Amino acid sequence: MRNIFLTLLVLVLAPTGVSAAHVPASFSVGRSLVVASSSPGNAYFAGLSVVSTAPVAGDLSILGGSIISAAPIAGDGLLLAGSINSRSSVAGDLRAMGGSILLEGPVTGDLAALGYSVRVANRVWGNIFIVAVNTSVEDGASGPVTVYGNNVALAGEFSGDVRVVATGHVSVGEGTTIRGKLSYEAPEATTIPSSAIIDGGVEYTNASYLPDAGTSRTLALLSVGLFLFVRVLGALILAGLLAGLFPRLAEQLTERVYSGRPRDTLLTMLLGFGISVATPVLILLLLLTFVGIWLALFLCIIYAFLLLISFLYAGILLGSVFARRFTRRTAVLWRDGVLGMLALSLVSLVPVIGLLAVTMLALFLVGAFLQLFFRFAFPHNEHETELI
């Protein structure tokens, strides 16, 4: 598929011709551009809205948000826009790239188009190459036709072979004539009307674009792996930022672990467990009352933030403990948070034991944060106001 797009881009962006290279060219740029005077040579227009109502004796190139080409083009046409409507004839080749492309005039040369929706309402006397989600060729072509897309509709008389690769539905209109061979790939075979004539026969290839069981399992594993990688990477970044921005808070928490007695550590963990269990119950009770809905939403936000910050500081605490244990350093650096969160993420991957260890550490930090908050809000001495 990549080769298809590269081929089309080369066709679209290649120089359109040199027959009018020695004829004076005209250039026009504007927000809303209406060109009413004819050009003796090549013409180049650009604007948010471009309307060309005068004949062009050479090649025509337009770049804009919306394009309407309502006059004959003696040379080649190059149209790049979100919405394209070519209402008149093109004597040379036509290359169009946009969201919605409607070609109402005949094209004497070849047609190459890339867009979301492409409708070719008049005959193309050369070759057709189209890549679009929805494609409709209504009056046939004299040369070979190649279409890549989702839904493809064919009608008219085609003098050469027609090749279609579709992820959706392929339809052939009543009275369609294909002098060459119709070959198409699609999830389901199309019904060829009895009035249609296909001299070269029909070649259908069943192309199912749904992945099989093995591919689905592989994609699921890749998705889970990507999710875990992004989650761990985000946690590492947040832990490093918190450790770097608030080192004193991490130092206070580490000091509580080192200097505190096992009994105090257990009580702090029980406090965190009690708050973690009681808060959801309180939120549910408040939701049952009309007055307490907003308070319940506020508590829900605070509760989620407390759990998130406790998990992040669990990694920071683990990294600072390692730093104090192995490097004898009491100051907390940002890299301590990153390394600690990485270690915590690896520990959490251990079944049962890892999850239990992370949960206990997070519960301890919930209780520790509550204690620090109350000591900060209701200090007994001036030193306690500087904990954070």
N, C-alpha and C positions, 0 to 999 in steps of 0.2 A: 504493500500500500504506500510506503514511503516513496518508492520509485515513481509511483503514479503521480503523486503530488509534485515531486521534483520535475517530472516531465512537463506537467501542466504549467508550473511556474516558469519554466524555460520558454514554453510556447507563448505564455501571456506576456512576459517581460522582455522577450527578444525584440530587437529593433524591427519596426513594422515594414520598412521598405526604404529604398533609395531612389525610387523613380522621381520623387518630388524634391530631392535633396537640394537641387540648384534653383528651386523656386522660393521666393520670399515666404517665410513662415509668419504666422500671426499668433500672438500670445495675449491671453486675457485672464485676469484674476479678479475675483470679487466675492462678496458674501452671498449675494443672490445675483447670479449672472445670467443675463438673457442676451444671446448672440443673434442679431438679426441681419448682419452683413456677411456676405459670402467671402470665403477665403480663397485666394488664387493658388495657394500652396498648402503646406501642412499647417494644421491648427492645433494649438495647445491651450486648453481651458482648465481652470481650477476654481472651486468655490464650494460653499455648503450646498447651494442649489444651483445647478447649471442647466439651462435650457438652450439648445442649439436649434434655430429655425432657419438657418441659411445654409445653402449647399457648400460643401468643402471639396475643392478641386484636388487636394492631396490626401494625406493621412490625417486622421482625427484622433487626438489623445485627450481624454477628460479624466480628471480626478476630482471627486466631490462626495458630498453626502447623499445627494439625490441628483440623478442625471436623466434628462429627457433629450434624446436625439431625434428630431423630427424632420431632418433634411437629408437629402442623399449625400453619400460619402463616396467620392470617386476612388479613393485609395483604401488603405486599411484602417480599421478602427480598434482603439484600445480604450476600454471603459473600466474604470475602477471606482466603485461607490457602494454605499449601502443599499440603494435602490436604483435600478437601471431599467430604462424603457427605451428601446430602439425602435422607432416607428417607421423609419424609412429604409431604403435599400443601401447595402454596402457592396461596392463593386469589388473590393479586395477581401482580405481575411478579416475576421472579427474576433477579438479576444476580450472577454468580459470576466470581471471578478467582483462579486458583491454578495449581498444578502439575498435580495429578490431581483431576479433578472427576467425581463419580459422582452422577447425579440419578435416584433410584429412585421418587420420588413424582411425581404429576401436577402440572402447573403450569397454572393457569387463565388467567393472563395471558401476557405475553411473556417470552421467555428471551433473555438476552444473556450470553455466556460467553467468557472469554479464559483459555487455559491450554495446558499441554503435551498433556494427554490429557483429552478431554471425552467422557463417555458418558451419553447421555440414554436411560434405560431405560423411561420411562413417557411418556405422551402430553403434549404441550404444546398447549393450546387457543388460544394466541395465535401471535405471530410468533416465529421463531427466528433469532438472529444469533450465529454462533460463529466465533471465530478460534482455531485450535489445530493442533498438529502432527498428532495423531490424533483423529479425530472419529467417533463412532458415534451415529446417531439411530435408535432401534429400534422406536418406536411411533408415528411420524408426528407431524403437527402440523396444526392447523386453519388457520393463517395461512401467509403466505409464509415460505420458509426460505432463508437465505443462509449459506453455509459457506465459509470460507477456511482452507486447511490443506494438509497433505501427503497423508495417507491419509484418505479419507472413505467411510464405510459408511452406506447408507440402507436403512431397512426400515419397514414399517407403512403407514398410510394418510395421505396428504398432501392436504389440501383445496385448497391454493393452488399457486403456482409454486415450484419448487425451483431454486436457482442455486448452483453449486459451482465454486470455483476451487481446483484442487489441483496441487501439484507432484509428486505421486506417483500413487497408484492410487485410482480411484473405483469403488465396488462397489454394486450394487443387489440387495437380497435377494429371495428367492423370495416371490411373492405380494404384492409391493409395489404400492401403488396411488397414483398421482399424478394428481389431477383437473386440475391445471394443466399447465404446461410444464416439462420438465426441460432446463435448459441448464447445461452444464459445460465447463470448460477443464481439460485434462490432457495430459500427454505422449503417452498412448495412450488409444484409445477403449475403453470398458468393454463387457462383454458383458451385454446386458439379458436376463434370464431370460424364457422364453416365458410364464411365469405372471404376470409383472408387467404392469400396466395403466397406460399413460401417455396420458391423454386429449389433452393439449395437444401431444404430439409431443416429440421429442428434438432438441436443438440442441447439436452437439459442435464445439468449437473446439480445434484442435491447438495446444498451447502448449509449445514446446520451451524449456526453461530452461537449455540448454547454450549458451554463447556461440559465435558463428561464428568463422571464422578471423581476420577483421579485429578483432573485439572481443578475441579471445584475444591477438593481437599487441599491441594497445593496453594490455591489462592487464599483459602481460609487461613492456612498456617502463615502465609506471608503477611496477611492482614493483621493477625494477632501479633506476629513478631514486630511489625511496623508500629502497632499501637503501643506495645511494651517499650520499644526503643524511644518513641516520642515522649511517653510518660516519664521514663527514667531521665531522659535528657532535660525535660522541663523541670523535674524535681531537682536535678543537679544545679541548674541555673538559679532557681529560686533559693536553694539552700546556700549557695555561694554568695548571692546578693544579701540575704539576711545576715549571714555570718560577717560579711564585710561591712554592712551598714550599722548593725547593732552588736558589736563584739562584747560590750559589757553585760548585756543580757545573757549571752551564751556563757560568759565567764561565771556569772552568778549561778546559773543552772549547773554548771560543772562543779562549782564549789559545793553546792548542796549535795551532789552525789558523793564527792570525796570526803567532806567533813561531816555529813549527816550520819546518824546512827541507822542501823537496819530497821529499827522500829519506826523511825520517822519516815524512812523511804516507803515502808509498807503502808503507813497511814496516808501518806500523800497519794499513793497508788489507789487506795480504797476511796479516797475523796474523789479522784478522777473517775473511778468506776461509778460511784454514786451519781455524780453530775451527768455522766454520759448516759446513764439509764433513766434518771429522773427527768431530764430536760425534754426528751421526746414525749414522755407521758404528759408533762405539763403543756406542751404545745398542742397535743390532741385535745386535752380538756379545754384549752382556750379556744380552739377552733369550733367547739360545740356551742359557744356563746357568740352572739352577734357583736358584742362590744369588744371581745378579746381577739377578733380575727387579725387586726393590725398588729397587736402585741405579739400574737403567735407568729406572724410573718417576720417580725423584727427578731424574735428569739430564734427562729429558724436560721436566719442569716448569721446571727452571732454564733450559734451552735456549729454551723458548717465552717465558719471561719476559725473557730477554736479548734476543731478537729484537724483542719488543714494545717494551721500553724503548729499544732502539736506534732503532727507527722513530720513536717519539715525540720522542726527543732530536734526531733528524735535523731535525725541524721547528723545535725550540727553537734548535738551532745555526744554522739558516738565518735565523731571525728575529733572533737576537743579532748575527750577522754584518752583517745589514742595518742594525741599530740602530747598531753601531759604525762602519759605513762612511758612513752618511748623517747621523747625528746626533752622532757623536763621543762617544757614551755607552758606557762600559764596563760599567755595572751592567745586569743582566738583569732585566726586569720581566715580569709575567705576560702582558701584551699582546704582548710579543715572541714568546712561545711560540705564542699564538693566530694572529698574523699569519704567522709562519714556517710553521706547520702548514698554514694555508690556502694559502700559496704552494707548499708541497711537494705538497699534494693536487692543485693545478692542474697542476704539473709532471708528476705521475704519470699524468695523463690523456693526455699526448703519447705516441703509439705509439713503441715501441722506445726512443727516446732518453730519454723521461721515466722509463720503468722502469729503464733502465740507470743514469741519474743517481741515482735514489732508492736503488737497490741499492748503488752504490759509496759513497754517503754513509752508508748503514746499516752496511756492512761496516767502514768507517773507525771508526764509533762502537763496534762490537763490539770491535775491537782496542783502542780507547782505553779502554773500560770495563775490559777485562782488565788493561791496564797500570795503571790507577788502582787496581784491586782489589789487585794484587800489591804496589804501592807502599804502599797503605794497610795491608795485612796484614804486610808485611815492610819497614818503613820504614828508610831509611838515616840519616835525621835527624828531628828533632822537627817540622820544617815540613811534611814529607810526610804526617804523620798528620792534618793539618788540611785536606787537599784536599777532602774531602767534608763 
